[in-house]
Amino acid sequence: MRRDTYTAHPASGDYILKCAGITWHILRRTSEDSALSISTGDKTRKTALARLRSLTETAHADGWEADGPELFRQVTRFRR
């Protein structure tokens, strides 16, 4: 059984899945303190997670989900 991996600072180039009320957003980490909005307004977590998986697989990056104000849980791993 695989244990969850957490971090406070995903690497540059990684993708982040965040819930914003009733919609889900995907961001791409560009530096230590900034991120670029990639996708906004997905209605369900399942749809946003599928989009995140596709993006991370194509970019060979990892995918993270916000799990609190300053903590991220790894949901996909494609980094080489």
LUMLUMDREN-2810 file (N, C-alpha, C; in Angstrom, 1 decimal):
<atoms>
<atom><aa>M</aa><ch>A</ch><at>N</at><xx>0.8</xx><yy>-1.2</yy><zz>0.0</zz></atom>
<atom><aa>M</aa><ch>A</ch><at>CA</at><xx>0.0</xx><yy>0.0</yy><zz>0.0</zz></atom>
<atom><aa>M</aa><ch>A</ch><at>C</at><xx>0.9</xx><yy>1.2</yy><zz>0.0</zz></atom>
<atom><aa>R</aa><ch>A</ch><at>N</at><xx>0.6</xx><yy>2.2</yy><zz>-0.9</zz></atom>
<atom><aa>R</aa><ch>A</ch><at>CA</at><xx>1.4</xx><yy>3.4</yy><zz>-1.0</zz></atom>
<atom><aa>R</aa><ch>A</ch><at>C</at><xx>0.9</xx><yy>4.4</yy><zz>-0.1</zz></atom>
<atom><aa>R</aa><ch>A</ch><at>N</at><xx>1.9</xx><yy>5.1</yy><zz>0.6</zz></atom>
<atom><aa>R</aa><ch>A</ch><at>CA</at><xx>1.5</xx><yy>6.2</yy><zz>1.5</zz></atom>
<atom><aa>R</aa><ch>A</ch><at>C</at><xx>1.4</xx><yy>7.5</yy><zz>0.8</zz></atom>
<atom><aa>D</aa><ch>A</ch><at>N</at><xx>0.6</xx><yy>8.4</yy><zz>1.3</zz></atom>
<atom><aa>D</aa><ch>A</ch><at>CA</at><xx>0.5</xx><yy>9.7</yy><zz>0.7</zz></atom>
<atom><aa>D</aa><ch>A</ch><at>C</at><xx>1.7</xx><yy>10.5</yy><zz>0.9</zz></atom>
<atom><aa>T</aa><ch>A</ch><at>N</at><xx>2.1</xx><yy>11.3</yy><zz>-0.1</zz></atom>
<atom><aa>T</aa><ch>A</ch><at>CA</at><xx>3.2</xx><yy>12.2</yy><zz>-0.1</zz></atom>
<atom><aa>T</aa><ch>A</ch><at>C</at><xx>2.7</xx><yy>13.6</yy><zz>0.0</zz></atom>
<atom><aa>Y</aa><ch>A</ch><at>N</at><xx>3.3</xx><yy>14.4</yy><zz>1.0</zz></atom>
<atom><aa>Y</aa><ch>A</ch><at>CA</at><xx>2.9</xx><yy>15.8</yy><zz>1.2</zz></atom>
<atom><aa>Y</aa><ch>A</ch><at>C</at><xx>4.1</xx><yy>16.7</yy><zz>1.1</zz></atom>
<atom><aa>T</aa><ch>A</ch><at>N</at><xx>3.8</xx><yy>17.9</yy><zz>0.7</zz></atom>
<atom><aa>T</aa><ch>A</ch><at>CA</at><xx>4.9</xx><yy>18.9</yy><zz>0.6</zz></atom>
<atom><aa>T</aa><ch>A</ch><at>C</at><xx>4.3</xx><yy>20.3</yy><zz>0.8</zz></atom>
<atom><aa>A</aa><ch>A</ch><at>N</at><xx>5.1</xx><yy>21.2</yy><zz>1.3</zz></atom>
<atom><aa>A</aa><ch>A</ch><at>CA</at><xx>4.6</xx><yy>22.6</yy><zz>1.4</zz></atom>
<atom><aa>A</aa><ch>A</ch><at>C</at><xx>5.0</xx><yy>23.4</yy><zz>0.2</zz></atom>
<atom><aa>H</aa><ch>A</ch><at>N</at><xx>5.9</xx><yy>22.9</yy><zz>-0.7</zz></atom>
<atom><aa>H</aa><ch>A</ch><at>CA</at><xx>6.4</xx><yy>23.7</yy><zz>-1.8</zz></atom>
<atom><aa>H</aa><ch>A</ch><at>C</at><xx>6.6</xx><yy>22.7</yy><zz>-3.0</zz></atom>
<atom><aa>P</aa><ch>A</ch><at>N</at><xx>5.5</xx><yy>22.5</yy><zz>-3.9</zz></atom>
<atom><aa>P</aa><ch>A</ch><at>CA</at><xx>5.7</xx><yy>21.7</yy><zz>-5.1</zz></atom>
<atom><aa>P</aa><ch>A</ch><at>C</at><xx>6.8</xx><yy>22.3</yy><zz>-6.0</zz></atom>
<atom><aa>A</aa><ch>A</ch><at>N</at><xx>7.5</xx><yy>21.5</yy><zz>-6.7</zz></atom>
<atom><aa>A</aa><ch>A</ch><at>CA</at><xx>8.5</xx><yy>22.0</yy><zz>-7.6</zz></atom>
<atom><aa>A</aa><ch>A</ch><at>C</at><xx>8.0</xx><yy>22.9</yy><zz>-8.8</zz></atom>
<atom><aa>S</aa><ch>A</ch><at>N</at><xx>8.8</xx><yy>23.7</yy><zz>-9.3</zz></atom>
<atom><aa>S</aa><ch>A</ch><at>CA</at><xx>8.4</xx><yy>24.5</yy><zz>-10.5</zz></atom>
<atom><aa>S</aa><ch>A</ch><at>C</at><xx>8.1</xx><yy>23.6</yy><zz>-11.6</zz></atom>
<atom><aa>G</aa><ch>A</ch><at>N</at><xx>7.0</xx><yy>23.9</yy><zz>-12.3</zz></atom>
<atom><aa>G</aa><ch>A</ch><at>CA</at><xx>6.6</xx><yy>23.0</yy><zz>-13.4</zz></atom>
<atom><aa>G</aa><ch>A</ch><at>C</at><xx>5.5</xx><yy>22.0</yy><zz>-13.0</zz></atom>
<atom><aa>D</aa><ch>A</ch><at>N</at><xx>5.3</xx><yy>21.8</yy><zz>-11.7</zz></atom>
<atom><aa>D</aa><ch>A</ch><at>CA</at><xx>4.3</xx><yy>20.9</yy><zz>-11.3</zz></atom>
<atom><aa>D</aa><ch>A</ch><at>C</at><xx>2.9</xx><yy>21.5</yy><zz>-11.3</zz></atom>
<atom><aa>Y</aa><ch>A</ch><at>N</at><xx>1.9</xx><yy>20.7</yy><zz>-11.4</zz></atom>
<atom><aa>Y</aa><ch>A</ch><at>CA</at><xx>0.5</xx><yy>21.2</yy><zz>-11.4</zz></atom>
<atom><aa>Y</aa><ch>A</ch><at>C</at><xx>-0.2</xx><yy>21.0</yy><zz>-10.1</zz></atom>
<atom><aa>I</aa><ch>A</ch><at>N</at><xx>-1.1</xx><yy>22.0</yy><zz>-9.8</zz></atom>
<atom><aa>I</aa><ch>A</ch><at>CA</at><xx>-1.8</xx><yy>22.0</yy><zz>-8.5</zz></atom>
<atom><aa>I</aa><ch>A</ch><at>C</at><xx>-3.3</xx><yy>22.1</yy><zz>-8.8</zz></atom>
<atom><aa>L</aa><ch>A</ch><at>N</at><xx>-4.0</xx><yy>21.2</yy><zz>-8.1</zz></atom>
<atom><aa>L</aa><ch>A</ch><at>CA</at><xx>-5.5</xx><yy>21.1</yy><zz>-8.2</zz></atom>
<atom><aa>L</aa><ch>A</ch><at>C</at><xx>-6.0</xx><yy>21.8</yy><zz>-6.9</zz></atom>
<atom><aa>K</aa><ch>A</ch><at>N</at><xx>-6.9</xx><yy>22.8</yy><zz>-7.1</zz></atom>
<atom><aa>K</aa><ch>A</ch><at>CA</at><xx>-7.5</xx><yy>23.5</yy><zz>-6.0</zz></atom>
<atom><aa>K</aa><ch>A</ch><at>C</at><xx>-9.0</xx><yy>23.7</yy><zz>-6.1</zz></atom>
<atom><aa>C</aa><ch>A</ch><at>N</at><xx>-9.7</xx><yy>23.6</yy><zz>-5.0</zz></atom>
<atom><aa>C</aa><ch>A</ch><at>CA</at><xx>-11.1</xx><yy>23.8</yy><zz>-5.0</zz></atom>
<atom><aa>C</aa><ch>A</ch><at>C</at><xx>-11.3</xx><yy>25.2</yy><zz>-4.7</zz></atom>
<atom><aa>A</aa><ch>A</ch><at>N</at><xx>-12.2</xx><yy>25.9</yy><zz>-5.4</zz></atom>
<atom><aa>A</aa><ch>A</ch><at>CA</at><xx>-12.6</xx><yy>27.3</yy><zz>-5.2</zz></atom>
<atom><aa>A</aa><ch>A</ch><at>C</at><xx>-14.1</xx><yy>27.4</yy><zz>-5.0</zz></atom>
<atom><aa>G</aa><ch>A</ch><at>N</at><xx>-14.6</xx><yy>26.9</yy><zz>-3.9</zz></atom>
<atom><aa>G</aa><ch>A</ch><at>CA</at><xx>-16.0</xx><yy>26.9</yy><zz>-3.7</zz></atom>
<atom><aa>G</aa><ch>A</ch><at>C</at><xx>-16.7</xx><yy>25.7</yy><zz>-4.4</zz></atom>
<atom><aa>I</aa><ch>A</ch><at>N</at><xx>-17.4</xx><yy>26.0</yy><zz>-5.5</zz></atom>
<atom><aa>I</aa><ch>A</ch><at>CA</at><xx>-18.1</xx><yy>25.0</yy><zz>-6.2</zz></atom>
<atom><aa>I</aa><ch>A</ch><at>C</at><xx>-17.4</xx><yy>24.5</yy><zz>-7.5</zz></atom>
<atom><aa>T</aa><ch>A</ch><at>N</at><xx>-16.3</xx><yy>25.1</yy><zz>-7.8</zz></atom>
<atom><aa>T</aa><ch>A</ch><at>CA</at><xx>-15.5</xx><yy>24.7</yy><zz>-9.0</zz></atom>
<atom><aa>T</aa><ch>A</ch><at>C</at><xx>-14.1</xx><yy>24.3</yy><zz>-8.7</zz></atom>
<atom><aa>W</aa><ch>A</ch><at>N</at><xx>-13.4</xx><yy>23.7</yy><zz>-9.6</zz></atom>
<atom><aa>W</aa><ch>A</ch><at>CA</at><xx>-12.1</xx><yy>23.2</yy><zz>-9.4</zz></atom>
<atom><aa>W</aa><ch>A</ch><at>C</at><xx>-11.1</xx><yy>23.9</yy><zz>-10.4</zz></atom>
<atom><aa>H</aa><ch>A</ch><at>N</at><xx>-10.0</xx><yy>24.3</yy><zz>-10.0</zz></atom>
<atom><aa>H</aa><ch>A</ch><at>CA</at><xx>-9.0</xx><yy>25.0</yy><zz>-10.8</zz></atom>
<atom><aa>H</aa><ch>A</ch><at>C</at><xx>-7.7</xx><yy>24.2</yy><zz>-10.8</zz></atom>
<atom><aa>I</aa><ch>A</ch><at>N</at><xx>-7.0</xx><yy>24.3</yy><zz>-12.0</zz></atom>
<atom><aa>I</aa><ch>A</ch><at>CA</at><xx>-5.6</xx><yy>23.7</yy><zz>-12.1</zz></atom>
<atom><aa>I</aa><ch>A</ch><at>C</at><xx>-4.6</xx><yy>24.9</yy><zz>-12.4</zz></atom>
<atom><aa>L</aa><ch>A</ch><at>N</at><xx>-3.6</xx><yy>24.9</yy><zz>-11.6</zz></atom>
<atom><aa>L</aa><ch>A</ch><at>CA</at><xx>-2.5</xx><yy>25.9</yy><zz>-11.7</zz></atom>
<atom><aa>L</aa><ch>A</ch><at>C</at><xx>-1.2</xx><yy>25.2</yy><zz>-12.0</zz></atom>
<atom><aa>R</aa><ch>A</ch><at>N</at><xx>-0.3</xx><yy>25.9</yy><zz>-12.7</zz></atom>
<atom><aa>R</aa><ch>A</ch><at>CA</at><xx>1.0</xx><yy>25.3</yy><zz>-12.9</zz></atom>
<atom><aa>R</aa><ch>A</ch><at>C</at><xx>2.0</xx><yy>26.2</yy><zz>-12.2</zz></atom>
<atom><aa>R</aa><ch>A</ch><at>N</at><xx>2.8</xx><yy>25.6</yy><zz>-11.3</zz></atom>
<atom><aa>R</aa><ch>A</ch><at>CA</at><xx>3.8</xx><yy>26.3</yy><zz>-10.5</zz></atom>
<atom><aa>R</aa><ch>A</ch><at>C</at><xx>4.9</xx><yy>26.8</yy><zz>-11.4</zz></atom>
<atom><aa>T</aa><ch>A</ch><at>N</at><xx>5.1</xx><yy>28.2</yy><zz>-11.3</zz></atom>
<atom><aa>T</aa><ch>A</ch><at>CA</at><xx>6.1</xx><yy>28.8</yy><zz>-12.2</zz></atom>
<atom><aa>T</aa><ch>A</ch><at>C</at><xx>7.4</xx><yy>29.2</yy><zz>-11.4</zz></atom>
<atom><aa>S</aa><ch>A</ch><at>N</at><xx>7.2</xx><yy>29.4</yy><zz>-10.1</zz></atom>
<atom><aa>S</aa><ch>A</ch><at>CA</at><xx>8.4</xx><yy>29.7</yy><zz>-9.3</zz></atom>
<atom><aa>S</aa><ch>A</ch><at>C</at><xx>8.0</xx><yy>29.5</yy><zz>-7.8</zz></atom>
<atom><aa>E</aa><ch>A</ch><at>N</at><xx>8.8</xx><yy>29.8</yy><zz>-6.9</zz></atom>
<atom><aa>E</aa><ch>A</ch><at>CA</at><xx>8.6</xx><yy>29.6</yy><zz>-5.5</zz></atom>
<atom><aa>E</aa><ch>A</ch><at>C</at><xx>7.3</xx><yy>30.2</yy><zz>-5.0</zz></atom>
<atom><aa>D</aa><ch>A</ch><at>N</at><xx>7.0</xx><yy>31.4</yy><zz>-5.5</zz></atom>
<atom><aa>D</aa><ch>A</ch><at>CA</at><xx>5.8</xx><yy>32.1</yy><zz>-4.9</zz></atom>
<atom><aa>D</aa><ch>A</ch><at>C</at><xx>4.7</xx><yy>32.4</yy><zz>-6.0</zz></atom>
<atom><aa>S</aa><ch>A</ch><at>N</at><xx>4.7</xx><yy>31.8</yy><zz>-7.1</zz></atom>
<atom><aa>S</aa><ch>A</ch><at>CA</at><xx>3.7</xx><yy>32.1</yy><zz>-8.1</zz></atom>
<atom><aa>S</aa><ch>A</ch><at>C</at><xx>3.3</xx><yy>30.8</yy><zz>-8.9</zz></atom>
<atom><aa>A</aa><ch>A</ch><at>N</at><xx>2.1</xx><yy>31.0</yy><zz>-9.5</zz></atom>
<atom><aa>A</aa><ch>A</ch><at>CA</at><xx>1.6</xx><yy>29.9</yy><zz>-10.3</zz></atom>
<atom><aa>A</aa><ch>A</ch><at>C</at><xx>0.7</xx><yy>30.5</yy><zz>-11.5</zz></atom>
<atom><aa>L</aa><ch>A</ch><at>N</at><xx>0.6</xx><yy>29.8</yy><zz>-12.6</zz></atom>
<atom><aa>L</aa><ch>A</ch><at>CA</at><xx>-0.1</xx><yy>30.2</yy><zz>-13.7</zz></atom>
<atom><aa>L</aa><ch>A</ch><at>C</at><xx>-1.4</xx><yy>29.4</yy><zz>-13.8</zz></atom>
<atom><aa>S</aa><ch>A</ch><at>N</at><xx>-2.5</xx><yy>30.1</yy><zz>-14.0</zz></atom>
<atom><aa>S</aa><ch>A</ch><at>CA</at><xx>-3.8</xx><yy>29.4</yy><zz>-14.1</zz></atom>
<atom><aa>S</aa><ch>A</ch><at>C</at><xx>-3.9</xx><yy>28.7</yy><zz>-15.4</zz></atom>
<atom><aa>I</aa><ch>A</ch><at>N</at><xx>-4.2</xx><yy>27.4</yy><zz>-15.4</zz></atom>
<atom><aa>I</aa><ch>A</ch><at>CA</at><xx>-4.2</xx><yy>26.6</yy><zz>-16.6</zz></atom>
<atom><aa>I</aa><ch>A</ch><at>C</at><xx>-5.7</xx><yy>26.3</yy><zz>-17.0</zz></atom>
<atom><aa>S</aa><ch>A</ch><at>N</at><xx>-6.5</xx><yy>25.9</yy><zz>-16.0</zz></atom>
<atom><aa>S</aa><ch>A</ch><at>CA</at><xx>-7.9</xx><yy>25.5</yy><zz>-16.2</zz></atom>
<atom><aa>S</aa><ch>A</ch><at>C</at><xx>-8.7</xx><yy>26.0</yy><zz>-15.1</zz></atom>
<atom><aa>T</aa><ch>A</ch><at>N</at><xx>-9.9</xx><yy>26.6</yy><zz>-15.4</zz></atom>
<atom><aa>T</aa><ch>A</ch><at>CA</at><xx>-10.8</xx><yy>27.0</yy><zz>-14.3</zz></atom>
<atom><aa>T</aa><ch>A</ch><at>C</at><xx>-12.2</xx><yy>26.6</yy><zz>-14.6</zz></atom>
<atom><aa>G</aa><ch>A</ch><at>N</at><xx>-12.9</xx><yy>26.4</yy><zz>-13.5</zz></atom>
<atom><aa>G</aa><ch>A</ch><at>CA</at><xx>-14.4</xx><yy>26.1</yy><zz>-13.6</zz></atom>
<atom><aa>G</aa><ch>A</ch><at>C</at><xx>-14.8</xx><yy>24.7</yy><zz>-13.9</zz></atom>
<atom><aa>D</aa><ch>A</ch><at>N</at><xx>-13.9</xx><yy>23.7</yy><zz>-13.6</zz></atom>
<atom><aa>D</aa><ch>A</ch><at>CA</at><xx>-14.4</xx><yy>22.3</yy><zz>-13.7</zz></atom>
<atom><aa>D</aa><ch>A</ch><at>C</at><xx>-15.4</xx><yy>22.1</yy><zz>-12.6</zz></atom>
<atom><aa>K</aa><ch>A</ch><at>N</at><xx>-16.6</xx><yy>21.5</yy><zz>-13.0</zz></atom>
<atom><aa>K</aa><ch>A</ch><at>CA</at><xx>-17.7</xx><yy>21.3</yy><zz>-12.0</zz></atom>
<atom><aa>K</aa><ch>A</ch><at>C</at><xx>-17.4</xx><yy>20.2</yy><zz>-11.0</zz></atom>
<atom><aa>T</aa><ch>A</ch><at>N</at><xx>-16.7</xx><yy>19.2</yy><zz>-11.4</zz></atom>
<atom><aa>T</aa><ch>A</ch><at>CA</at><xx>-16.5</xx><yy>18.1</yy><zz>-10.5</zz></atom>
<atom><aa>T</aa><ch>A</ch><at>C</at><xx>-15.0</xx><yy>17.8</yy><zz>-10.3</zz></atom>
<atom><aa>R</aa><ch>A</ch><at>N</at><xx>-14.7</xx><yy>17.2</yy><zz>-9.2</zz></atom>
<atom><aa>R</aa><ch>A</ch><at>CA</at><xx>-13.3</xx><yy>16.9</yy><zz>-8.9</zz></atom>
<atom><aa>R</aa><ch>A</ch><at>C</at><xx>-12.8</xx><yy>15.8</yy><zz>-9.9</zz></atom>
<atom><aa>K</aa><ch>A</ch><at>N</at><xx>-13.7</xx><yy>14.9</yy><zz>-10.2</zz></atom>
<atom><aa>K</aa><ch>A</ch><at>CA</at><xx>-13.3</xx><yy>13.8</yy><zz>-11.1</zz></atom>
<atom><aa>K</aa><ch>A</ch><at>C</at><xx>-12.9</xx><yy>14.4</yy><zz>-12.5</zz></atom>
<atom><aa>T</aa><ch>A</ch><at>N</at><xx>-13.6</xx><yy>15.3</yy><zz>-13.0</zz></atom>
<atom><aa>T</aa><ch>A</ch><at>CA</at><xx>-13.3</xx><yy>16.0</yy><zz>-14.3</zz></atom>
<atom><aa>T</aa><ch>A</ch><at>C</at><xx>-11.9</xx><yy>16.7</yy><zz>-14.2</zz></atom>
<atom><aa>A</aa><ch>A</ch><at>N</at><xx>-11.8</xx><yy>17.5</yy><zz>-13.1</zz></atom>
<atom><aa>A</aa><ch>A</ch><at>CA</at><xx>-10.5</xx><yy>18.2</yy><zz>-12.9</zz></atom>
<atom><aa>A</aa><ch>A</ch><at>C</at><xx>-9.3</xx><yy>17.3</yy><zz>-12.7</zz></atom>
<atom><aa>L</aa><ch>A</ch><at>N</at><xx>-9.5</xx><yy>16.2</yy><zz>-12.0</zz></atom>
<atom><aa>L</aa><ch>A</ch><at>CA</at><xx>-8.5</xx><yy>15.2</yy><zz>-11.8</zz></atom>
<atom><aa>L</aa><ch>A</ch><at>C</at><xx>-8.0</xx><yy>14.5</yy><zz>-13.1</zz></atom>
<atom><aa>A</aa><ch>A</ch><at>N</at><xx>-9.0</xx><yy>14.3</yy><zz>-14.0</zz></atom>
<atom><aa>A</aa><ch>A</ch><at>CA</at><xx>-8.7</xx><yy>13.7</yy><zz>-15.3</zz></atom>
<atom><aa>A</aa><ch>A</ch><at>C</at><xx>-7.9</xx><yy>14.6</yy><zz>-16.1</zz></atom>
<atom><aa>R</aa><ch>A</ch><at>N</at><xx>-8.2</xx><yy>15.9</yy><zz>-16.1</zz></atom>
<atom><aa>R</aa><ch>A</ch><at>CA</at><xx>-7.5</xx><yy>16.9</yy><zz>-16.8</zz></atom>
<atom><aa>R</aa><ch>A</ch><at>C</at><xx>-6.1</xx><yy>17.1</yy><zz>-16.2</zz></atom>
<atom><aa>L</aa><ch>A</ch><at>N</at><xx>-6.0</xx><yy>17.1</yy><zz>-14.9</zz></atom>
<atom><aa>L</aa><ch>A</ch><at>CA</at><xx>-4.7</xx><yy>17.2</yy><zz>-14.2</zz></atom>
<atom><aa>L</aa><ch>A</ch><at>C</at><xx>-3.8</xx><yy>16.0</yy><zz>-14.6</zz></atom>
<atom><aa>R</aa><ch>A</ch><at>N</at><xx>-4.3</xx><yy>14.8</yy><zz>-14.6</zz></atom>
<atom><aa>R</aa><ch>A</ch><at>CA</at><xx>-3.6</xx><yy>13.6</yy><zz>-15.0</zz></atom>
<atom><aa>R</aa><ch>A</ch><at>C</at><xx>-3.0</xx><yy>13.7</yy><zz>-16.4</zz></atom>
<atom><aa>S</aa><ch>A</ch><at>N</at><xx>-3.9</xx><yy>14.2</yy><zz>-17.3</zz></atom>
<atom><aa>S</aa><ch>A</ch><at>CA</at><xx>-3.4</xx><yy>14.4</yy><zz>-18.7</zz></atom>
<atom><aa>S</aa><ch>A</ch><at>C</at><xx>-2.3</xx><yy>15.4</yy><zz>-18.8</zz></atom>
<atom><aa>L</aa><ch>A</ch><at>N</at><xx>-2.4</xx><yy>16.5</yy><zz>-18.2</zz></atom>
<atom><aa>L</aa><ch>A</ch><at>CA</at><xx>-1.4</xx><yy>17.6</yy><zz>-18.2</zz></atom>
<atom><aa>L</aa><ch>A</ch><at>C</at><xx>-0.1</xx><yy>17.1</yy><zz>-17.6</zz></atom>
<atom><aa>T</aa><ch>A</ch><at>N</at><xx>-0.2</xx><yy>16.4</yy><zz>-16.5</zz></atom>
<atom><aa>T</aa><ch>A</ch><at>CA</at><xx>1.1</xx><yy>15.9</yy><zz>-15.8</zz></atom>
<atom><aa>T</aa><ch>A</ch><at>C</at><xx>1.8</xx><yy>14.9</yy><zz>-16.6</zz></atom>
<atom><aa>E</aa><ch>A</ch><at>N</at><xx>1.0</xx><yy>14.0</yy><zz>-17.3</zz></atom>
<atom><aa>E</aa><ch>A</ch><at>CA</at><xx>1.6</xx><yy>12.9</yy><zz>-18.1</zz></atom>
<atom><aa>E</aa><ch>A</ch><at>C</at><xx>2.3</xx><yy>13.5</yy><zz>-19.3</zz></atom>
<atom><aa>T</aa><ch>A</ch><at>N</at><xx>1.7</xx><yy>14.5</yy><zz>-19.9</zz></atom>
<atom><aa>T</aa><ch>A</ch><at>CA</at><xx>2.3</xx><yy>15.1</yy><zz>-21.1</zz></atom>
<atom><aa>T</aa><ch>A</ch><at>C</at><xx>3.5</xx><yy>15.9</yy><zz>-20.8</zz></atom>
<atom><aa>A</aa><ch>A</ch><at>N</at><xx>3.5</xx><yy>16.6</yy><zz>-19.6</zz></atom>
<atom><aa>A</aa><ch>A</ch><at>CA</at><xx>4.7</xx><yy>17.5</yy><zz>-19.2</zz></atom>
<atom><aa>A</aa><ch>A</ch><at>C</at><xx>5.7</xx><yy>16.7</yy><zz>-18.4</zz></atom>
<atom><aa>H</aa><ch>A</ch><at>N</at><xx>5.5</xx><yy>15.4</yy><zz>-18.1</zz></atom>
<atom><aa>H</aa><ch>A</ch><at>CA</at><xx>6.3</xx><yy>14.7</yy><zz>-17.2</zz></atom>
<atom><aa>H</aa><ch>A</ch><at>C</at><xx>6.6</xx><yy>15.4</yy><zz>-15.9</zz></atom>
<atom><aa>A</aa><ch>A</ch><at>N</at><xx>5.5</xx><yy>15.9</yy><zz>-15.3</zz></atom>
<atom><aa>A</aa><ch>A</ch><at>CA</at><xx>5.5</xx><yy>16.6</yy><zz>-14.0</zz></atom>
<atom><aa>A</aa><ch>A</ch><at>C</at><xx>4.7</xx><yy>15.9</yy><zz>-13.0</zz></atom>
<atom><aa>D</aa><ch>A</ch><at>N</at><xx>4.7</xx><yy>16.3</yy><zz>-11.8</zz></atom>
<atom><aa>D</aa><ch>A</ch><at>CA</at><xx>3.9</xx><yy>15.8</yy><zz>-10.7</zz></atom>
<atom><aa>D</aa><ch>A</ch><at>C</at><xx>2.6</xx><yy>16.6</yy><zz>-10.5</zz></atom>
<atom><aa>G</aa><ch>A</ch><at>N</at><xx>1.6</xx><yy>16.0</yy><zz>-10.0</zz></atom>
<atom><aa>G</aa><ch>A</ch><at>CA</at><xx>0.3</xx><yy>16.7</yy><zz>-9.7</zz></atom>
<atom><aa>G</aa><ch>A</ch><at>C</at><xx>0.0</xx><yy>16.7</yy><zz>-8.2</zz></atom>
<atom><aa>W</aa><ch>A</ch><at>N</at><xx>-0.4</xx><yy>17.8</yy><zz>-7.7</zz></atom>
<atom><aa>W</aa><ch>A</ch><at>CA</at><xx>-0.6</xx><yy>18.0</yy><zz>-6.3</zz></atom>
<atom><aa>W</aa><ch>A</ch><at>C</at><xx>-2.0</xx><yy>18.5</yy><zz>-6.1</zz></atom>
<atom><aa>E</aa><ch>A</ch><at>N</at><xx>-2.6</xx><yy>18.2</yy><zz>-5.0</zz></atom>
<atom><aa>E</aa><ch>A</ch><at>CA</at><xx>-3.9</xx><yy>18.8</yy><zz>-4.6</zz></atom>
<atom><aa>E</aa><ch>A</ch><at>C</at><xx>-3.8</xx><yy>19.5</yy><zz>-3.3</zz></atom>
<atom><aa>A</aa><ch>A</ch><at>N</at><xx>-4.3</xx><yy>20.7</yy><zz>-3.2</zz></atom>
<atom><aa>A</aa><ch>A</ch><at>CA</at><xx>-4.3</xx><yy>21.5</yy><zz>-2.0</zz></atom>
<atom><aa>A</aa><ch>A</ch><at>C</at><xx>-5.0</xx><yy>20.7</yy><zz>-0.9</zz></atom>
<atom><aa>D</aa><ch>A</ch><at>N</at><xx>-4.3</xx><yy>20.6</yy><zz>0.2</zz></atom>
<atom><aa>D</aa><ch>A</ch><at>CA</at><xx>-4.8</xx><yy>19.9</yy><zz>1.4</zz></atom>
<atom><aa>D</aa><ch>A</ch><at>C</at><xx>-4.6</xx><yy>20.7</yy><zz>2.6</zz></atom>
<atom><aa>G</aa><ch>A</ch><at>N</at><xx>-5.3</xx><yy>21.8</yy><zz>2.6</zz></atom>
<atom><aa>G</aa><ch>A</ch><at>CA</at><xx>-5.1</xx><yy>22.8</yy><zz>3.7</zz></atom>
<atom><aa>G</aa><ch>A</ch><at>C</at><xx>-4.5</xx><yy>24.1</yy><zz>3.1</zz></atom>
<atom><aa>P</aa><ch>A</ch><at>N</at><xx>-4.3</xx><yy>25.1</yy><zz>3.9</zz></atom>
<atom><aa>P</aa><ch>A</ch><at>CA</at><xx>-3.9</xx><yy>26.4</yy><zz>3.4</zz></atom>
<atom><aa>P</aa><ch>A</ch><at>C</at><xx>-2.4</xx><yy>26.4</yy><zz>2.9</zz></atom>
<atom><aa>E</aa><ch>A</ch><at>N</at><xx>-1.6</xx><yy>25.6</yy><zz>3.4</zz></atom>
<atom><aa>E</aa><ch>A</ch><at>CA</at><xx>-0.2</xx><yy>25.6</yy><zz>3.0</zz></atom>
<atom><aa>E</aa><ch>A</ch><at>C</at><xx>0.4</xx><yy>24.2</yy><zz>2.8</zz></atom>
<atom><aa>L</aa><ch>A</ch><at>N</at><xx>-0.4</xx><yy>23.2</yy><zz>2.5</zz></atom>
<atom><aa>L</aa><ch>A</ch><at>CA</at><xx>0.1</xx><yy>21.8</yy><zz>2.4</zz></atom>
<atom><aa>L</aa><ch>A</ch><at>C</at><xx>-0.5</xx><yy>21.2</yy><zz>1.1</zz></atom>
<atom><aa>F</aa><ch>A</ch><at>N</at><xx>0.2</xx><yy>20.4</yy><zz>0.4</zz></atom>
<atom><aa>F</aa><ch>A</ch><at>CA</at><xx>-0.2</xx><yy>19.8</yy><zz>-0.9</zz></atom>
<atom><aa>F</aa><ch>A</ch><at>C</at><xx>0.0</xx><yy>18.3</yy><zz>-0.8</zz></atom>
<atom><aa>R</aa><ch>A</ch><at>N</at><xx>-1.0</xx><yy>17.5</yy><zz>-1.3</zz></atom>
<atom><aa>R</aa><ch>A</ch><at>CA</at><xx>-0.9</xx><yy>16.1</yy><zz>-1.3</zz></atom>
<atom><aa>R</aa><ch>A</ch><at>C</at><xx>-0.7</xx><yy>15.6</yy><zz>-2.8</zz></atom>
<atom><aa>Q</aa><ch>A</ch><at>N</at><xx>0.3</xx><yy>14.8</yy><zz>-3.0</zz></atom>
<atom><aa>Q</aa><ch>A</ch><at>CA</at><xx>0.6</xx><yy>14.3</yy><zz>-4.4</zz></atom>
<atom><aa>Q</aa><ch>A</ch><at>C</at><xx>-0.6</xx><yy>13.4</yy><zz>-4.8</zz></atom>
<atom><aa>V</aa><ch>A</ch><at>N</at><xx>-1.1</xx><yy>13.7</yy><zz>-6.0</zz></atom>
<atom><aa>V</aa><ch>A</ch><at>CA</at><xx>-2.2</xx><yy>12.9</yy><zz>-6.6</zz></atom>
<atom><aa>V</aa><ch>A</ch><at>C</at><xx>-1.7</xx><yy>12.2</yy><zz>-7.9</zz></atom>
<atom><aa>T</aa><ch>A</ch><at>N</at><xx>-0.7</xx><yy>12.7</yy><zz>-8.6</zz></atom>
<atom><aa>T</aa><ch>A</ch><at>CA</at><xx>-0.1</xx><yy>12.0</yy><zz>-9.7</zz></atom>
<atom><aa>T</aa><ch>A</ch><at>C</at><xx>1.4</xx><yy>12.1</yy><zz>-9.7</zz></atom>
<atom><aa>R</aa><ch>A</ch><at>N</at><xx>2.1</xx><yy>11.1</yy><zz>-10.3</zz></atom>
<atom><aa>R</aa><ch>A</ch><at>CA</at><xx>3.6</xx><yy>11.2</yy><zz>-10.3</zz></atom>
<atom><aa>R</aa><ch>A</ch><at>C</at><xx>4.0</xx><yy>10.8</yy><zz>-11.7</zz></atom>
<atom><aa>F</aa><ch>A</ch><at>N</at><xx>4.6</xx><yy>11.7</yy><zz>-12.4</zz></atom>
<atom><aa>F</aa><ch>A</ch><at>CA</at><xx>5.1</xx><yy>11.4</yy><zz>-13.7</zz></atom>
<atom><aa>F</aa><ch>A</ch><at>C</at><xx>6.5</xx><yy>12.0</yy><zz>-13.9</zz></atom>
<atom><aa>R</aa><ch>A</ch><at>N</at><xx>7.1</xx><yy>12.6</yy><zz>-12.9</zz></atom>
<atom><aa>R</aa><ch>A</ch><at>CA</at><xx>8.4</xx><yy>13.2</yy><zz>-13.0</zz></atom>
<atom><aa>R</aa><ch>A</ch><at>C</at><xx>9.5</xx><yy>12.1</yy><zz>-13.3</zz></atom>
<atom><aa>R</aa><ch>A</ch><at>N</at><xx>10.4</xx><yy>12.5</yy><zz>-14.2</zz></atom>
<atom><aa>R</aa><ch>A</ch><at>CA</at><xx>11.4</xx><yy>11.5</yy><zz>-14.5</zz></atom>
<atom><aa>R</aa><ch>A</ch><at>C</at><xx>12.7</xx><yy>11.9</yy><zz>-13.9</zz></atom>
</atoms>
